[in-house]
């Protein structure tokens, strides 16, 4: 177990490492869900460096309790990395999911959690879809449908291929959402959303 007080700046944001770190703080959402939530918020206009984002994450992911300083720092660093990778011209954003050597059922569960959490983050900043481009509207509608699916794991090659295609589709959709909505600054007079 690591010391909670150690410098977390050197932490790589890989799935197993974040699972371990979040468990130390009794985080309710999984590592994939936290990344999905942060991605949904940032892709729709939340500033990764803002205090308001940490207030939202406290409400959404920490039962409205104050975030311990170390956890807040970790979430802030992860948010900044997400924002940077969403805007990366070389398509640097990656969903935070278990390694490919993990059983497909576990990866599907994490993927479903990511989709649901992304939609939660999306829903905080976007109340309707009327002003979205056709492609983004379709991507969000697809995510809503994916969130309803009961994934099954037959463990065959076709399931693996479908999983890989869905992950890629979600990755590109998150980047498209950021390109369309995330770079637009929210009005300065807009109060932070508190979800108690």
Backbone as JSON Lines, residues from 0, in Angstrom:
{"i":0,"aa":"X","n":[0.84,-1.19,0.0],"ca":[0.0,0.0,0.0],"c":[0.89,1.25,0.0]}
{"i":1,"aa":"X","n":[0.51,2.23,-0.79],"ca":[1.32,3.44,-0.85],"c":[0.91,4.41,0.24]}
{"i":2,"aa":"X","n":[1.79,5.3,0.55],"ca":[1.52,6.35,1.52],"c":[0.65,7.4,0.84]}
{"i":3,"aa":"X","n":[-0.48,7.73,1.45],"ca":[-1.4,8.7,0.84],"c":[-0.76,10.07,0.68]}
{"i":4,"aa":"X","n":[0.23,10.37,1.5],"ca":[0.84,11.68,1.45],"c":[1.92,11.82,0.4]}
{"i":5,"aa":"X","n":[2.27,10.74,-0.26],"ca":[3.35,10.85,-1.24],"c":[2.93,11.7,-2.43]}
{"i":6,"aa":"X","n":[3.91,12.22,-3.13],"ca":[3.65,13.05,-4.28],"c":[3.01,12.22,-5.39]}
{"i":7,"aa":"X","n":[1.81,12.6,-5.81],"ca":[1.1,11.84,-6.82],"c":[1.36,12.35,-8.23]}
{"i":8,"aa":"X","n":[2.19,13.37,-8.37],"ca":[2.47,13.92,-9.7],"c":[3.05,12.88,-10.64]}
{"i":9,"aa":"X","n":[3.8,11.92,-10.09],"ca":[4.45,10.94,-10.96],"c":[3.54,9.76,-11.27]}
{"i":10,"aa":"X","n":[2.33,9.76,-10.76],"ca":[1.41,8.65,-11.0],"c":[1.02,8.58,-12.47]}
{"i":11,"aa":"X","n":[1.18,7.4,-13.04],"ca":[0.67,7.19,-14.39],"c":[-0.79,6.82,-14.27]}
{"i":12,"aa":"X","n":[-1.58,7.28,-15.18],"ca":[-3.01,7.04,-15.11],"c":[-3.39,5.75,-15.82]}
{"i":13,"aa":"X","n":[-2.89,4.63,-15.3],"ca":[-3.31,3.36,-15.86],"c":[-4.38,2.76,-14.96]}
{"i":14,"aa":"X","n":[-5.14,1.85,-15.5],"ca":[-6.31,1.3,-14.83],"c":[-5.98,0.69,-13.47]}
{"i":15,"aa":"X","n":[-5.05,-0.24,-13.44],"ca":[-4.73,-0.93,-12.19],"c":[-4.24,0.02,-11.12]}
{"i":16,"aa":"X","n":[-3.44,0.97,-11.49],"ca":[-2.89,1.93,-10.53],"c":[-4.01,2.8,-9.94]}
{"i":17,"aa":"X","n":[-4.91,3.26,-10.79],"ca":[-6.01,4.1,-10.29],"c":[-7.0,3.29,-9.46]}
{"i":18,"aa":"X","n":[-7.24,2.03,-9.81],"ca":[-8.1,1.19,-8.98],"c":[-7.54,1.13,-7.56]}
{"i":19,"aa":"X","n":[-6.24,0.93,-7.48],"ca":[-5.57,0.86,-6.17],"c":[-5.67,2.18,-5.41]}
{"i":20,"aa":"X","n":[-5.4,3.27,-6.09],"ca":[-5.44,4.58,-5.44],"c":[-6.85,4.95,-4.99]}
{"i":21,"aa":"X","n":[-7.84,4.75,-5.86],"ca":[-9.21,5.1,-5.5],"c":[-9.72,4.23,-4.35]}
{"i":22,"aa":"X","n":[-9.3,2.99,-4.29],"ca":[-9.72,2.11,-3.19],"c":[-9.24,2.65,-1.84]}
{"i":23,"aa":"X","n":[-8.11,3.3,-1.83],"ca":[-7.58,3.86,-0.58],"c":[-8.48,4.96,-0.03]}
{"i":24,"aa":"X","n":[-9.26,5.57,-0.9],"ca":[-10.14,6.67,-0.49],"c":[-11.6,6.24,-0.48]}
{"i":25,"aa":"X","n":[-11.84,4.95,-0.61],"ca":[-13.2,4.42,-0.61],"c":[-14.1,5.1,-1.64]}
{"i":26,"aa":"X","n":[-13.55,5.33,-2.82],"ca":[-14.33,5.91,-3.91],"c":[-15.4,4.9,-4.34]}
{"i":27,"aa":"X","n":[-16.61,5.36,-4.51],"ca":[-17.7,4.49,-4.95],"c":[-17.56,4.12,-6.42]}
{"i":28,"aa":"X","n":[-17.35,5.08,-7.31],"ca":[-17.22,4.7,-8.73],"c":[-15.9,3.99,-9.0]}
{"i":29,"aa":"X","n":[-15.9,3.2,-10.06],"ca":[-14.68,2.51,-10.49],"c":[-13.76,3.51,-11.19]}
{"i":30,"aa":"X","n":[-12.54,3.08,-11.46],"ca":[-11.58,3.92,-12.18],"c":[-12.12,4.3,-13.56]}
{"i":31,"aa":"X","n":[-12.75,3.35,-14.25],"ca":[-13.33,3.65,-15.56],"c":[-14.46,4.66,-15.44]}
{"i":32,"aa":"X","n":[-15.28,4.51,-14.41],"ca":[-16.39,5.44,-14.22],"c":[-15.9,6.84,-13.89]}
{"i":33,"aa":"X","n":[-14.86,6.96,-13.07],"ca":[-14.32,8.28,-12.75],"c":[-13.81,8.94,-14.03]}
{"i":34,"aa":"X","n":[-13.07,8.19,-14.85],"ca":[-12.57,8.77,-16.08],"c":[-13.72,9.14,-17.01]}
{"i":35,"aa":"X","n":[-14.74,8.29,-17.09],"ca":[-15.9,8.59,-17.93],"c":[-16.6,9.86,-17.48]}
{"i":36,"aa":"X","n":[-16.76,10.0,-16.17],"ca":[-17.4,11.19,-15.6],"c":[-16.6,12.45,-15.92]}
{"i":37,"aa":"X","n":[-15.29,12.39,-15.63],"ca":[-14.43,13.53,-15.92],"c":[-14.46,13.86,-17.41]}
{"i":38,"aa":"X","n":[-14.42,12.84,-18.24],"ca":[-14.43,13.06,-19.69],"c":[-15.73,13.71,-20.13]}
{"i":39,"aa":"X","n":[-16.86,13.22,-19.61],"ca":[-18.15,13.81,-19.96],"c":[-18.25,15.27,-19.55]}
{"i":40,"aa":"X","n":[-17.72,15.58,-18.37],"ca":[-17.74,16.97,-17.9],"c":[-16.83,17.86,-18.74]}
{"i":41,"aa":"X","n":[-15.61,17.41,-18.96],"ca":[-14.63,18.22,-19.7],"c":[-15.03,18.33,-21.16]}
{"i":42,"aa":"X","n":[-15.55,17.26,-21.74],"ca":[-15.93,17.28,-23.15],"c":[-17.12,18.19,-23.41]}
{"i":43,"aa":"X","n":[-17.81,18.61,-22.36],"ca":[-18.97,19.49,-22.53],"c":[-18.75,20.87,-21.94]}
{"i":44,"aa":"X","n":[-17.51,21.21,-21.6],"ca":[-17.23,22.59,-21.24],"c":[-16.67,22.84,-19.86]}
{"i":45,"aa":"X","n":[-16.63,21.86,-18.97],"ca":[-16.02,22.09,-17.66],"c":[-14.52,22.28,-17.83]}
{"i":46,"aa":"X","n":[-13.99,23.23,-17.09],"ca":[-12.55,23.51,-17.14],"c":[-11.82,22.54,-16.21]}
{"i":47,"aa":"X","n":[-10.86,21.82,-16.76],"ca":[-10.13,20.81,-15.99],"c":[-9.39,21.4,-14.8]}
{"i":48,"aa":"X","n":[-9.06,22.68,-14.87],"ca":[-8.29,23.31,-13.79],"c":[-9.16,24.03,-12.77]}
{"i":49,"aa":"X","n":[-10.48,23.94,-12.94],"ca":[-11.37,24.73,-12.09],"c":[-11.72,24.03,-10.78]}
{"i":50,"aa":"X","n":[-11.96,24.85,-9.79],"ca":[-12.44,24.35,-8.5],"c":[-13.85,23.79,-8.65]}
{"i":51,"aa":"X","n":[-14.63,24.37,-9.56],"ca":[-16.0,23.91,-9.79],"c":[-16.02,22.45,-10.23]}
{"i":52,"aa":"X","n":[-15.04,22.03,-11.02],"ca":[-14.98,20.64,-11.44],"c":[-14.77,19.72,-10.24]}
{"i":53,"aa":"X","n":[-13.94,20.14,-9.31],"ca":[-13.7,19.32,-8.12],"c":[-14.93,19.28,-7.22]}
{"i":54,"aa":"X","n":[-15.7,20.37,-7.18],"ca":[-16.96,20.38,-6.43],"c":[-17.93,19.38,-7.05]}
{"i":55,"aa":"X","n":[-18.02,19.4,-8.37],"ca":[-18.88,18.43,-9.06],"c":[-18.43,17.0,-8.8]}
{"i":56,"aa":"X","n":[-17.13,16.76,-8.86],"ca":[-16.63,15.4,-8.62],"c":[-16.89,14.96,-7.19]}
{"i":57,"aa":"X","n":[-16.83,15.88,-6.26],"ca":[-17.17,15.56,-4.88],"c":[-18.63,15.11,-4.8]}
{"i":58,"aa":"X","n":[-19.5,15.85,-5.47],"ca":[-20.93,15.5,-5.48],"c":[-21.18,14.18,-6.2]}
{"i":59,"aa":"X","n":[-20.58,14.02,-7.36],"ca":[-20.86,12.86,-8.21],"c":[-20.14,11.58,-7.76]}
{"i":60,"aa":"X","n":[-18.93,11.7,-7.28],"ca":[-18.1,10.52,-7.06],"c":[-17.71,10.29,-5.61]}
{"i":61,"aa":"X","n":[-18.01,11.23,-4.73],"ca":[-17.57,11.08,-3.34],"c":[-18.71,11.4,-2.37]}
{"i":62,"aa":"X","n":[-19.92,11.11,-2.8],"ca":[-21.12,11.25,-1.97],"c":[-21.27,12.64,-1.36]}
{"i":63,"aa":"X","n":[-20.8,13.67,-2.06],"ca":[-20.95,15.03,-1.6],"c":[-20.03,15.42,-0.45]}
{"i":64,"aa":"X","n":[-19.16,14.52,-0.06],"ca":[-18.21,14.8,1.01],"c":[-17.03,15.59,0.45]}
{"i":65,"aa":"X","n":[-16.36,16.32,1.3],"ca":[-15.16,17.03,0.86],"c":[-14.09,16.04,0.43]}
{"i":66,"aa":"X","n":[-13.46,16.32,-0.67],"ca":[-12.4,15.44,-1.17],"c":[-11.14,15.62,-0.34]}
{"i":67,"aa":"X","n":[-10.52,14.52,0.1],"ca":[-9.21,14.65,0.73],"c":[-8.24,15.33,-0.25]}
{"i":68,"aa":"X","n":[-7.32,16.11,0.27],"ca":[-6.41,16.89,-0.58],"c":[-5.69,16.01,-1.59]}
{"i":69,"aa":"X","n":[-5.2,14.86,-1.17],"ca":[-4.46,13.98,-2.08],"c":[-5.36,13.46,-3.2]}
{"i":70,"aa":"X","n":[-6.61,13.12,-2.86],"ca":[-7.55,12.64,-3.87],"c":[-7.92,13.77,-4.83]}
{"i":71,"aa":"X","n":[-8.14,14.96,-4.29],"ca":[-8.44,16.1,-5.15],"c":[-7.28,16.37,-6.12]}
{"i":72,"aa":"X","n":[-6.05,16.29,-5.62],"ca":[-4.88,16.48,-6.48],"c":[-4.83,15.42,-7.58]}
{"i":73,"aa":"X","n":[-5.11,14.19,-7.21],"ca":[-5.11,13.1,-8.19],"c":[-6.18,13.33,-9.25]}
{"i":74,"aa":"X","n":[-7.39,13.67,-8.83],"ca":[-8.47,13.93,-9.78],"c":[-8.15,15.14,-10.67]}
{"i":75,"aa":"X","n":[-7.54,16.17,-10.08],"ca":[-7.17,17.36,-10.85],"c":[-6.15,17.0,-11.93]}
{"i":76,"aa":"X","n":[-5.16,16.21,-11.55],"ca":[-4.14,15.79,-12.52],"c":[-4.76,14.93,-13.62]}
{"i":77,"aa":"X","n":[-5.65,14.04,-13.23],"ca":[-6.3,13.2,-14.22],"c":[-7.16,14.05,-15.15]}
{"i":78,"aa":"X","n":[-7.87,15.03,-14.59],"ca":[-8.7,15.91,-15.41],"c":[-7.86,16.69,-16.41]}
{"i":79,"aa":"X","n":[-6.72,17.2,-15.97],"ca":[-5.85,17.95,-16.88],"c":[-5.29,17.06,-17.98]}
{"i":80,"aa":"X","n":[-4.95,15.83,-17.63],"ca":[-4.46,14.9,-18.65],"c":[-5.57,14.58,-19.66]}
{"i":81,"aa":"X","n":[-6.8,14.38,-19.16],"ca":[-7.93,14.1,-20.05],"c":[-8.16,15.27,-21.0]}
{"i":82,"aa":"X","n":[-8.17,16.49,-20.45],"ca":[-8.38,17.67,-21.29],"c":[-7.3,17.76,-22.38]}
{"i":83,"aa":"X","n":[-6.06,17.55,-21.98],"ca":[-4.96,17.61,-22.95],"c":[-5.13,16.54,-24.03]}
{"i":84,"aa":"X","n":[-5.44,15.31,-23.62],"ca":[-5.53,14.22,-24.59],"c":[-6.76,14.35,-25.48]}
{"i":85,"aa":"X","n":[-7.86,14.91,-24.97],"ca":[-9.03,15.12,-25.82],"c":[-8.74,16.12,-26.94]}
{"i":86,"aa":"X","n":[-7.87,17.07,-26.68],"ca":[-7.52,18.07,-27.68],"c":[-6.31,17.72,-28.51]}
{"i":87,"aa":"X","n":[-5.75,16.55,-28.28],"ca":[-4.54,16.11,-28.97],"c":[-4.84,15.82,-30.44]}
{"i":88,"aa":"X","n":[-4.15,16.51,-31.31],"ca":[-4.35,16.33,-32.75],"c":[-4.03,14.91,-33.22]}
{"i":89,"aa":"X","n":[-3.19,14.22,-32.48],"ca":[-2.81,12.85,-32.85],"c":[-3.73,11.81,-32.23]}
{"i":90,"aa":"X","n":[-4.91,12.22,-31.84],"ca":[-5.92,11.32,-31.26],"c":[-5.39,10.57,-30.06]}
{"i":91,"aa":"X","n":[-4.84,11.33,-29.1],"ca":[-4.19,10.74,-27.94],"c":[-5.11,10.26,-26.84]}
{"i":92,"aa":"X","n":[-6.4,10.56,-26.89],"ca":[-7.3,10.15,-25.82],"c":[-7.52,8.64,-25.86]}
{"i":93,"aa":"X","n":[-7.51,8.02,-24.69],"ca":[-7.78,6.59,-24.54],"c":[-8.72,6.38,-23.37]}
{"i":94,"aa":"X","n":[-9.7,5.5,-23.54],"ca":[-10.58,5.13,-22.44],"c":[-9.77,4.36,-21.4]}
{"i":95,"aa":"X","n":[-10.04,4.59,-20.14],"ca":[-9.37,3.9,-19.06],"c":[-10.13,2.62,-18.76]}
{"i":96,"aa":"X","n":[-9.62,1.52,-19.26],"ca":[-10.26,0.22,-19.13],"c":[-9.22,-0.82,-18.73]}
{"i":97,"aa":"X","n":[-9.67,-1.97,-18.21],"ca":[-8.71,-3.02,-17.87],"c":[-7.92,-3.48,-19.1]}
{"i":98,"aa":"X","n":[-6.74,-4.02,-18.84],"ca":[-5.87,-4.53,-19.92],"c":[-6.59,-5.62,-20.73]}
{"i":99,"aa":"X","n":[-6.15,-5.82,-21.95],"ca":[-6.75,-6.82,-22.83],"c":[-6.61,-8.25,-22.32]}
{"i":100,"aa":"X","n":[-5.69,-8.47,-21.38],"ca":[-5.53,-9.81,-20.81],"c":[-6.58,-10.1,-19.73]}
{"i":101,"aa":"X","n":[-7.31,-9.09,-19.32],"ca":[-8.39,-9.24,-18.34],"c":[-9.56,-9.94,-19.03]}
{"i":102,"aa":"X","n":[-10.28,-10.81,-18.31],"ca":[-11.44,-11.47,-18.93],"c":[-12.38,-10.46,-19.57]}
{"i":103,"aa":"X","n":[-12.93,-10.83,-20.7],"ca":[-13.8,-9.94,-21.46],"c":[-14.99,-9.47,-20.62]}
{"i":104,"aa":"X","n":[-15.53,-10.32,-19.78],"ca":[-16.68,-9.91,-18.96],"c":[-16.32,-8.73,-18.05]}
{"i":105,"aa":"X","n":[-15.1,-8.72,-17.5],"ca":[-14.66,-7.61,-16.66],"c":[-14.46,-6.35,-17.49]}
{"i":106,"aa":"X","n":[-13.92,-6.5,-18.68],"ca":[-13.72,-5.34,-19.56],"c":[-15.06,-4.76,-20.01]}
{"i":107,"aa":"X","n":[-16.03,-5.64,-20.3],"ca":[-17.36,-5.17,-20.69],"c":[-18.05,-4.43,-19.55]}
{"i":108,"aa":"X","n":[-17.88,-4.93,-18.35],"ca":[-18.45,-4.26,-17.18],"c":[-17.84,-2.87,-17.01]}
{"i":109,"aa":"X","n":[-16.52,-2.76,-17.14],"ca":[-15.85,-1.47,-17.03],"c":[-16.29,-0.53,-18.16]}
{"i":110,"aa":"X","n":[-16.46,-1.07,-19.35],"ca":[-16.91,-0.28,-20.49],"c":[-18.32,0.27,-20.26]}
{"i":111,"aa":"X","n":[-19.2,-0.57,-19.76],"ca":[-20.57,-0.13,-19.45],"c":[-20.53,0.97,-18.39]}
{"i":112,"aa":"X","n":[-19.68,0.81,-17.39],"ca":[-19.53,1.85,-16.36],"c":[-19.03,3.15,-16.94]}
{"i":113,"aa":"X","n":[-18.05,3.07,-17.86],"ca":[-17.51,4.27,-18.49],"c":[-18.62,5.02,-19.24]}
{"i":114,"aa":"X","n":[-19.4,4.28,-20.05],"ca":[-20.46,4.9,-20.85],"c":[-21.47,5.6,-19.95]}
{"i":115,"aa":"X","n":[-21.95,4.9,-18.93],"ca":[-22.93,5.49,-18.02],"c":[-22.37,6.74,-17.34]}
{"i":116,"aa":"X","n":[-21.12,6.68,-16.89],"ca":[-20.51,7.81,-16.2],"c":[-20.28,8.98,-17.16]}
{"i":117,"aa":"X","n":[-19.88,8.69,-18.4],"ca":[-19.73,9.75,-19.4],"c":[-21.06,10.49,-19.57]}
{"i":118,"aa":"X","n":[-22.13,9.72,-19.67],"ca":[-23.45,10.33,-19.86],"c":[-23.86,11.17,-18.65]}
{"i":119,"aa":"X","n":[-23.47,10.76,-17.45],"ca":[-23.72,11.58,-16.26],"c":[-22.99,12.91,-16.39]}
{"i":120,"aa":"X","n":[-21.69,12.85,-16.71],"ca":[-20.92,14.08,-16.89],"c":[-21.47,14.94,-18.01]}
{"i":121,"aa":"X","n":[-21.83,14.31,-19.1],"ca":[-22.43,15.02,-20.24],"c":[-23.7,15.74,-19.79]}
{"i":122,"aa":"X","n":[-24.54,15.04,-19.04],"ca":[-25.83,15.57,-18.63],"c":[-25.74,16.76,-17.68]}
{"i":123,"aa":"X","n":[-24.65,16.87,-16.95],"ca":[-24.48,18.01,-16.04],"c":[-24.4,19.32,-16.83]}
{"i":124,"aa":"X","n":[-23.67,19.31,-17.93],"ca":[-23.45,20.54,-18.7],"c":[-24.37,20.69,-19.92]}
{"i":125,"aa":"X","n":[-24.96,19.63,-20.39],"ca":[-25.79,19.7,-21.6],"c":[-27.21,19.24,-21.27]}
{"i":126,"aa":"X","n":[-28.12,20.18,-21.29],"ca":[-29.5,19.85,-20.92],"c":[-30.31,19.33,-22.1]}
{"i":127,"aa":"X","n":[-29.89,19.63,-23.31],"ca":[-30.6,19.1,-24.48],"c":[-29.63,18.94,-25.63]}
{"i":128,"aa":"X","n":[-30.1,18.34,-26.69],"ca":[-29.21,18.04,-27.82],"c":[-29.59,18.83,-29.08]}
{"i":129,"aa":"X","n":[-30.42,19.85,-28.94],"ca":[-30.92,20.55,-30.12],"c":[-29.83,21.28,-30.9]}
{"i":130,"aa":"X","n":[-28.79,21.74,-30.23],"ca":[-27.75,22.51,-30.93],"c":[-26.55,21.66,-31.34]}
{"i":131,"aa":"X","n":[-26.63,20.35,-31.16],"ca":[-25.5,19.49,-31.52],"c":[-25.49,19.22,-33.01]}
{"i":132,"aa":"X","n":[-24.29,18.96,-33.53],"ca":[-24.19,18.52,-34.92],"c":[-24.87,17.16,-35.05]}
{"i":133,"aa":"X","n":[-25.22,16.81,-36.26],"ca":[-25.86,15.52,-36.5],"c":[-24.99,14.35,-36.04]}
{"i":134,"aa":"X","n":[-23.69,14.43,-36.31],"ca":[-22.78,13.35,-35.92],"c":[-22.69,13.2,-34.41]}
{"i":135,"aa":"X","n":[-22.59,14.32,-33.71],"ca":[-22.49,14.24,-32.25],"c":[-23.81,13.79,-31.64]}
{"i":136,"aa":"X","n":[-24.9,14.27,-32.16],"ca":[-26.21,13.84,-31.67],"c":[-26.34,12.32,-31.81]}
{"i":137,"aa":"X","n":[-25.95,11.81,-32.97],"ca":[-26.0,10.36,-33.2],"c":[-25.09,9.6,-32.23]}
{"i":138,"aa":"X","n":[-23.89,10.14,-31.99],"ca":[-22.95,9.49,-31.07],"c":[-23.53,9.44,-29.65]}
{"i":139,"aa":"X","n":[-24.14,10.53,-29.19],"ca":[-24.73,10.56,-27.84],"c":[-25.91,9.59,-27.79]}
{"i":140,"aa":"X","n":[-26.74,9.57,-28.82],"ca":[-27.86,8.62,-28.85],"c":[-27.35,7.18,-28.82]}
{"i":141,"aa":"X","n":[-26.26,6.92,-29.54],"ca":[-25.66,5.58,-29.51],"c":[-25.16,5.23,-28.12]}
{"i":142,"aa":"X","n":[-24.57,6.22,-27.43],"ca":[-24.1,5.96,-26.06],"c":[-25.27,5.63,-25.14]}
{"i":143,"aa":"X","n":[-26.36,6.35,-25.3],"ca":[-27.55,6.07,-24.49],"c":[-28.01,4.64,-24.73]}
{"i":144,"aa":"X","n":[-28.02,4.22,-25.98],"ca":[-28.41,2.84,-26.3],"c":[-27.41,1.83,-25.74]}
{"i":145,"aa":"X","n":[-26.12,2.13,-25.85],"ca":[-25.09,1.24,-25.29],"c":[-25.25,1.1,-23.78]}
{"i":146,"aa":"X","n":[-25.65,2.17,-23.13],"ca":[-25.81,2.15,-21.68],"c":[-26.94,1.2,-21.26]}
{"i":147,"aa":"X","n":[-27.86,0.92,-22.16],"ca":[-28.99,0.04,-21.87],"c":[-28.69,-1.44,-22.12]}
{"i":148,"aa":"X","n":[-27.63,-1.72,-22.85],"ca":[-27.35,-3.09,-23.28],"c":[-26.84,-3.93,-22.11]}
{"i":149,"aa":"X","n":[-27.34,-5.13,-22.05],"ca":[-26.79,-6.14,-21.14],"c":[-25.71,-6.87,-21.92]}
{"i":150,"aa":"X","n":[-24.47,-6.56,-21.61],"ca":[-23.37,-7.19,-22.33],"c":[-23.24,-8.65,-21.91]}
{"i":151,"aa":"X","n":[-22.99,-9.5,-22.89],"ca":[-22.73,-10.91,-22.6],"c":[-21.33,-11.24,-23.06]}
{"i":152,"aa":"X","n":[-20.75,-12.23,-22.46],"ca":[-19.39,-12.62,-22.79],"c":[-19.37,-14.09,-23.19]}
{"i":153,"aa":"X","n":[-19.34,-14.32,-24.5],"ca":[-19.2,-15.68,-24.99],"c":[-17.72,-16.03,-25.14]}
{"i":154,"aa":"X","n":[-16.87,-15.0,-25.0],"ca":[-15.43,-15.22,-25.05],"c":[-14.9,-15.56,-26.43]}
{"i":155,"aa":"X","n":[-15.67,-15.33,-27.46],"ca":[-15.18,-15.69,-28.79],"c":[-14.53,-14.5,-29.48]}
{"i":156,"aa":"X","n":[-13.95,-14.76,-30.61],"ca":[-13.21,-13.74,-31.36],"c":[-14.13,-12.61,-31.82]}
{"i":157,"aa":"X","n":[-15.36,-12.95,-32.17],"ca":[-16.31,-11.94,-32.63],"c":[-16.63,-10.95,-31.49]}
{"i":158,"aa":"X","n":[-16.79,-11.45,-30.28],"ca":[-17.04,-10.59,-29.12],"c":[-15.86,-9.66,-28.88]}
{"i":159,"aa":"X","n":[-14.65,-10.18,-28.99],"ca":[-13.44,-9.36,-28.81],"c":[-13.39,-8.25,-29.85]}
{"i":160,"aa":"X","n":[-13.7,-8.59,-31.07],"ca":[-13.67,-7.6,-32.15],"c":[-14.74,-6.53,-31.91]}
{"i":161,"aa":"X","n":[-15.93,-6.95,-31.5],"ca":[-17.0,-5.98,-31.23],"c":[-16.6,-5.05,-30.08]}
{"i":162,"aa":"X","n":[-15.99,-5.62,-29.04],"ca":[-15.53,-4.81,-27.91],"c":[-14.53,-3.75,-28.39]}
{"i":163,"aa":"X","n":[-13.56,-4.17,-29.18],"ca":[-12.54,-3.26,-29.68],"c":[-13.16,-2.15,-30.53]}
{"i":164,"aa":"X","n":[-14.13,-2.49,-31.35],"ca":[-14.79,-1.5,-32.2],"c":[-15.61,-0.5,-31.36]}
{"i":165,"aa":"X","n":[-16.27,-0.99,-30.32],"ca":[-17.05,-0.11,-29.45],"c":[-16.13,0.85,-28.7]}
{"i":166,"aa":"X","n":[-15.02,0.34,-28.2],"ca":[-14.05,1.19,-27.49],"c":[-13.56,2.3,-28.41]}
{"i":167,"aa":"X","n":[-13.22,1.95,-29.63],"ca":[-12.73,2.94,-30.59],"c":[-13.82,3.97,-30.92]}
{"i":168,"aa":"X","n":[-15.03,3.51,-31.1],"ca":[-16.15,4.41,-31.39],"c":[-16.36,5.4,-30.24]}
{"i":169,"aa":"X","n":[-16.31,4.9,-29.02],"ca":[-16.49,5.77,-27.85],"c":[-15.35,6.77,-27.72]}
{"i":170,"aa":"X","n":[-14.15,6.33,-28.0],"ca":[-12.97,7.2,-27.94],"c":[-13.13,8.37,-28.92]}
{"i":171,"aa":"X","n":[-13.46,8.05,-30.14],"ca":[-13.63,9.08,-31.17],"c":[-14.83,9.98,-30.83]}
{"i":172,"aa":"X","n":[-15.89,9.4,-30.3],"ca":[-17.07,10.18,-29.93],"c":[-16.75,11.17,-28.82]}
{"i":173,"aa":"X","n":[-15.97,10.75,-27.83],"ca":[-15.58,11.65,-26.74],"c":[-14.75,12.81,-27.28]}
{"i":174,"aa":"X","n":[-13.85,12.52,-28.2],"ca":[-13.02,13.57,-28.79],"c":[-13.86,14.52,-29.64]}
{"i":175,"aa":"X","n":[-14.85,13.96,-30.36],"ca":[-15.74,14.79,-31.17],"c":[-16.57,15.7,-30.26]}
{"i":176,"aa":"X","n":[-17.03,15.16,-29.15],"ca":[-17.8,15.96,-28.19],"c":[-16.95,17.11,-27.65]}
{"i":177,"aa":"X","n":[-15.7,16.83,-27.31],"ca":[-14.81,17.89,-26.82],"c":[-14.56,18.94,-27.9]}
{"i":178,"aa":"X","n":[-14.34,18.49,-29.14],"ca":[-14.08,19.44,-30.22],"c":[-15.28,20.36,-30.45]}
{"i":179,"aa":"X","n":[-16.48,19.83,-30.26],"ca":[-17.68,20.62,-30.51],"c":[-18.13,21.43,-29.31]}
{"i":180,"aa":"X","n":[-18.01,20.86,-28.11],"ca":[-18.58,21.5,-26.92],"c":[-17.56,21.89,-25.86]}
{"i":181,"aa":"X","n":[-16.49,21.15,-25.77],"ca":[-15.55,21.33,-24.67],"c":[-14.69,22.55,-24.76]}
{"i":182,"aa":"X","n":[-14.44,22.99,-25.93],"ca":[-13.58,24.16,-26.1],"c":[-14.35,25.45,-25.95]}
{"i":183,"aa":"X","n":[-15.67,25.34,-25.88],"ca":[-16.51,26.52,-25.65],"c":[-16.52,26.8,-24.16]}
{"i":184,"aa":"X","n":[-16.16,28.0,-23.79],"ca":[-16.16,28.35,-22.38],"c":[-17.58,28.61,-21.9]}
{"i":185,"aa":"X","n":[-17.86,28.13,-20.69],"ca":[-19.15,28.42,-20.08],"c":[-19.16,29.9,-19.7]}
{"i":186,"aa":"X","n":[-20.32,30.53,-19.7],"ca":[-20.39,31.94,-19.32],"c":[-19.79,32.17,-17.94]}
{"i":187,"aa":"X","n":[-19.06,33.28,-17.8],"ca":[-18.37,33.58,-16.54],"c":[-19.35,33.79,-15.39]}
{"i":188,"aa":"X","n":[-20.55,34.24,-15.69],"ca":[-21.52,34.49,-14.63],"c":[-22.34,33.25,-14.26]}
{"i":189,"aa":"X","n":[-22.05,32.12,-14.89],"ca":[-22.77,30.9,-14.59],"c":[-22.27,30.3,-13.27]}
{"i":190,"aa":"X","n":[-23.14,30.13,-12.28],"ca":[-22.69,29.59,-11.0],"c":[-22.34,28.12,-11.14]}
{"i":191,"aa":"X","n":[-21.45,27.61,-10.27],"ca":[-21.12,26.19,-10.33],"c":[-22.35,25.35,-9.97]}
{"i":192,"aa":"X","n":[-22.45,24.19,-10.61],"ca":[-23.55,23.3,-10.33],"c":[-23.2,22.44,-9.13]}
{"i":193,"aa":"X","n":[-24.11,22.4,-8.19],"ca":[-23.92,21.57,-7.0],"c":[-25.06,20.56,-7.0]}
{"i":194,"aa":"X","n":[-24.71,19.3,-6.87],"ca":[-25.68,18.24,-7.06],"c":[-26.0,17.49,-5.78]}
{"i":195,"aa":"X","n":[-26.27,18.16,-4.72],"ca":[-26.56,17.48,-3.44],"c":[-27.93,16.86,-3.48]}
